[in-house]
Amino acid sequence: MTIFALSSGKGRAGVSVIRISGPETFSAILTLTKNAKKPDPRCAVLSWFYDPLTNEKLDQGLVIFFPGPNSFTGEDVAEFHIHGGYAVVAGFLEALSKLPNLRSAEAGEFTRRAFDNGKMDLTSAEGLADLINAETAGQKRQALRQMDGDLGELYEGWRHEIISAMAYLEADIDFSDEEIPDDVTARIKPIVEKLHNEIAAHLADGHRGERLRHGLQVVILGAPNAGKSTLLNYLSKRDVAIVSEIAGTTRDLLEVHLDLSGFPVTIVDTAGLRKSDDIIESEGIRRAERRAEDADLKLVIVDGSEKAPLNDQMSGHIDANTMVLFNKSDLSLDENGDHPVPKSIGTWHISAKTEQGLDEFLTALEAQVEMRMEISEAPSLTRTRHRANLLSCQDHMTRFLSADHFELELLSEDLRMAARDLGKITGFVDVEDILEKIF
């Protein structure tokens, strides 16, 4: 069946692109253009397009033919570049639906066909989806690397090494009378151990790729009227939160999505931390503390004009992922802000009202964000699915390495399951790979 869909996004535009893929592609081109001449591959041809039943003119535009297998999906593909008015696009899609053996594509079906036809693996398909949804330069760079196959090549390389090691065990089991090196297990253990260490290092990335894909979670904490909402408005460069002298104005979580130095960041303003008998405010405080536990980075803001700005409640939220801001430095009696803060990233003395010291703090914040999300030379895993399969793969390899005198069949099964876990990530799992290595 040949499928079609608007591939350039909905909405009025100067140009819209409609893509079709499948065995009836060439026939559809001839029918819509009423041109018996075969279009040259990958050449844009200007043509009028006609309704296949009424012969009414639909629009004038470009058509490009991509013969399979050298196309996105691996099938015959065509793109129609037409004017992007609502009526034009709707009429063109309706005309395609009138052609035999053509139907509207389901969501993601073009990419699914590309995967089925071996044009990309699952990680590349996921990279394409991430590229479409990328909102920052960092997300774009990571998605392009994954779409280009960097992550898939890494995992497939590991899988093939495991399969090669497993082939020795399988040969020893099935061809015990042949000339096979003695002590096969001792020979392949170093290979498995090396792969085990490489996967462990890959997993110990601090969730860098996942953070970059979803955005770093930064939570602002502080007592009522400490200046949290003013800080949020400064970072957002707009009035997001209500700023008031009345304590307890913010009662629920308030999220703002930002682009800091090309990296996606979600800033979360929270209810002021204090003891309260108000049921709603107490719930807001509970949510704030729960969100702080899951935060990638915390901004604890305190009233620097007080003699003892850090109480036990605030001190309990300060750790190695916390930046401490002593606000109201314009009112502070102690300009040096000599308040010891153990374990924190550092302290900054600011005035959220006059913006004194905020430029220096923002530079430090951007550096912390970049450090936690900067793309490394090696591709980073980007999804929970990847991590779960890698952990399972690692478990099977650990069991193999810790075995003493298990049966060869059990050792081979551990390696087979490890290779299968890696194959689940890329979408390529085939027992024929093992047979090819053996023979």
N, C-alpha and C positions, 0 to 999 in steps of 0.2 A: 504494500500500500504506500502511495506517495502522500507526504504530509506537507502542510503549508502553515505559515504563521507570520504575523508582523514581528520582525526581529529588531526594529529600531526603537521600540518603546511607544507607549500610548500617548496621545495628546497631539495637538495641532503643531505642525512643523513645516519648514520649507521643503524638506525631502523626507520621505519614509521609505524603509526597505522591507520588502516582503520576500521571504525565502521559502523555497520548496525543495524537497529532497525525496528521491525515490525513483523507481523505474519509469514512471510516466512524466518525468521532468521535461525531457526533450519534446515529447508530444504536446505538453502544456504550452511550451514556448511557441511552437508552430501554430497552435490553435489561437492563442491570444494575440499573436502578432500578425496572423494571416500571411505569413511569409514562408514559402516553401524552401528557402535557402537555409542551409544548416549554419548556425552561428559559429564563428570561430571561438575556440575555447579561451576563456579568461580575457575576452575582449569586450569592452562596453559598446553596445549597439543601440543607437537611438531609434525608437520605433513608437508607432501608435499601438495601443492595446484595445482590444474589442471584446465585448461580451460574447461568449461562445454561442448563445442561443438567439439573442436579439440583434447581434452585430452592431449594437450601439457602442460609440467610442467611450472608453473608460478614462483614458488619460494618455498623455505622451510622456515617455521617460526612457530610461536605460534598462537593458536586460543584459546580464552577464551569465554565461553558461560555464560551469565547472564540471567536466566529466569525471566520474569516478574511475579509479579509487583516489585520484589526486584532488580530493575535496575535503571539506571539514568533516562531513559524516562518513566519507568513504564511498558514498553513493553519488549518482548524478545529482547535482545541485544547481539551482538557478536563483539569482537575485534580481528582483524587479525594483528599480529605484524610481519611485513615482512622487508626485506632489503630496505633501503631508496633510492636506485638508481632511476633515472627518468624513465627508461624503465620498471623496475620492478613495480613501483607504477602505471604507466600508463596502463600496461598490466593487472594488478589486477583489476583496476577500470573498464576496458573494459570488463573483464570477468564477473564481477558482473552485468553489464548492459545487458548481454545476458540472464540472468536468468529471468523467468517470474515473473511479479508483483514486480519487483525491479526497482527503479529509483534513480537518483542522488538527494541528499537532497538539498533543498534550504538553503540559508544563515540563520543560527539560528534555523533551523527546529527541530534539536534534543532538544534544550532548549524549544522550543514552545511545543513539545510533552510532555516534562517533566512538564510544567506548566498545560497543558490541562489534564494531568493524576494526578494532585494534588501532584506532587513530590516537587514543590516549588511554591512560590507566585511571583508576579511581582518584588517585591523588591529584592528577592533572585536571580531572573534571571538577574536583573540589576547588582547585586553584582558580579555575575559570569562574566558578560561582563567586568566590571571594573577590576576584578582580571586578566583577560587575557591581558588587556591593561595597567596594572600597571607597572610603570617604577621606582618607589621608594618604600622604605620599608614602609613609611607612607601610601601610596596609597594601598599597599598590605594589610596592617593591617585593614584598613577601609573596603576594598572590602571583606575580609574574614569574618568580623563581619556581614556585610550585607548579604552575601551569606549564612551564617549560620542561618539567620532568625531573628537576633536581632531587626532590624528595622521593619520588618513585624510583629513581635510579639508585639512591642510597639503600632503600629497603629491598629492592630486587637484587642488588649486589650481595647483601647479607643473606638473602634467601638462597641464592645460587651457591654460596659458600657452604651453607648448611646442607644443601642437597648433595654437593660434592662429597662432604664428609659422610653423609648418610649412605652414599653409594658404596663406600668401602665396607660398611657393616652389612649392607644388603648382599654384596658380592660374597662376603665371608659366609653368610647364612646359606645362600642359594648355590654357591659353587665352592663348597668346602674342599673338594678334591683338586681344585685347580691351584696354580701357583699364585697365591695371594700372600702378601707380607704378613709375618707373624705379629701377634699383639696389635691388632688393628686399632683397638680402643686407645691404647697409649699413643698411637700415631695421630689420631684425629682429635684427642683431647686438647692439645695446644690450639688447634684451629677453633674449636668451640669456645675455649676460654678467651681467646682474643675477641671473638664476636660478642661474647657475653660482656666483656669490658667496654667494648665500643657502644653497645646498646645501653649499658648503664650510664655512660657519659652522655649519651644522647638524651636519656630520660632526665638527667640531672641538669636541665636547662633553666630551672626556675620558672617553668611554664611561660617562657618568653614568647614563643610563637602563638600560644593561645591568648596571652594578654594582648598581643598586637592585633590579633584578629577581632577580639571582643572589646578591647579598650581597657586601659588601666583604671582600676577603681580607687579613687582618692576620696577619703571621708574627712570632713571638717568637724572637729569636736571642740567643745568648750562650754563654759558656764553661760547662763543667760546674759545677754548684753556684753559679751566678751568681744564681739565684732565679727562673728561668723558670717552673717548675711552680708555685711559690707565687703568682706573678703571675697565672698562668692560673686557679688556684683562686679568687683574689680577684675577677677579672673575671667568672667563672662563678657566683660566690656558692655554690659547692659544691666538694667534694673530687673533682675530675676526675682530676688527675694525682697520682702518688705523689711525696711529698716526702721525700727522704732525704739524709743526709750523704754517702752513697756516691756518688762521681762516676760519671756515665754511666748513671743510672737510666732516663732517657728515651732510647730507641734508635730509635723509629719516630715518624712524625708523629701527633699527637694533636689532633683537631679538635673544636671546640665552637661551636655556632651560637647566637648571642646577638641580642637586640633592644636596641640602644643608641639611646636617644632616638627610637625609632620606625623605625630603619633596621636592615636585616639585616646582621649581621657574622659572619664565620667567623674565629675565633681559632685559630691553629695553633701548638701547642707543638712544638719540634723538639729533636733530639739536640744535646747540648753540642758546640760547635765546638772541636776540638783535634786534634792529631796522635795517631793511634791505630793500633796493629797488629792490633787486634781486627777481624775481618772484618765481623761484624754491626754493630759500632759505626761502622765506616768507611762502611758502606752507609747507615746512618742519617744520618751527617754529610753524605754526598753528596746524599741526598734533601732534607735541610734547606736546603742551599745552592741546590739547583735550585728548591725551592719559594719561596725568598727572591727569586729572579730574577723570578718571576711575581707577586709580592705587590703589592697596591695600597698597602699601608702596612706598614712594618717597625718593630718595637719591639726595639731592641738594648739588652739589659740587661747591665751589667757590674758587677764587684765594686768598689764605690767605696772600700773600705777598703784597696785596694792602691795603692801609689805610682804605678804605671804600669798602670792598668786596661785601657787600649786598646792591644792589640797590632796588628800589621799585618793579621792575619787578620780581626779584628773591624772595624778601620777600613775595610777594603775593602767592607764591606756598608753603610756609612753614606753616604747621599745625601740629596737634597731630599725624599724620601718616608720619612725615618727619624726616629723619636723615640727619643732616647737616655736611658736611665734608669740613674743611678748608684745601685745598691742598697747595702744594709747601711750606710746613713747613720748608724745608731745606733752602728756600730763604727768609723766613718771617723775617721782622725786629722786629716783636712782637711775640716772641716764645710762649708766654702765650695765644696768640690768643684771646685777650679780646674783643670779639665781641658779644654783647647781641643778643640772638636768642630766642624770646618768642614762646611759644606754641609747640616747636619741641620736639621730643623724646630725643634729646641730640646732642652734638657736638663732633666731633673727628678731631684731627689735624694730618694730614697725609702728606706723600710725595708719590704720585703715581709713581714718577720716581724712587726713591730709595726704595720704599715699606716700608718706615718708618711709623709706626703706623697702618699699614694695618692689621696686625694680630689681634690687639685689636679691630679694627673696624669689621673684619669678625666675630669674636666671638660674638660681639653685634648684628650683622646682623642675624646670625644664631639663636640667642635667640629671636629676634623679629619674625622671620619666624616661629619658633616653637610655640611661644605664640599664633600666629594667626591661627595655623593649628593643634595644638596638639589634639589628639583624647581624648575626654572626656569619663567618665564612661558610660554615656547615649549615645546611638547611635545617630549620627548626620544625618540630612536629606542631601541627596547628589545631588538632581536634582531639576531643576526649576519646573518640573511636580509635585513633592511632595509639594513644597512650595505653588504653586498655589492652589492645592486641600485643603491643610491645612488652607490657608487663607479663602477660600470659606466656609469650615467647621466652622471656627471660626466666620464668619459673620452670619451664620445661628444660631449658639449658642448664639451670642450676641443679635440677634433679639428675640430669645426665652426668654432670661434673662431680657430684657428690656420691655417685654410685660406686661400689667396690667390685662386686662379683655378680652383678645382675646378668640375666640372660641377654644375649645379643639382640633378641627380638624386642625386649623391653627398652633397651638403649636406643635401638633404631626407631621405636615408636615415639620416644621423647623428642628425637630430632625431627621426625616427621611432623609432629604436632607443632614444634617450634617454627618449621618452615611454613606450615599451613597458616599459622597466626600472621606471619609476615605477608603471605599471599592474600590474606583477607584484606589487608590494608590497600594493596595495589589492585586487587581484583583478579589476580592471575594465580590460580591454584590448579595444578595439573599433575597427576601422578605420572604422566608420560615423561616428565622431566627426569625422574629418577631412573626410568628404564633407559633413557638415552645416555645417562652418565655411566650406567653399568656396562652397556654394550658398546 
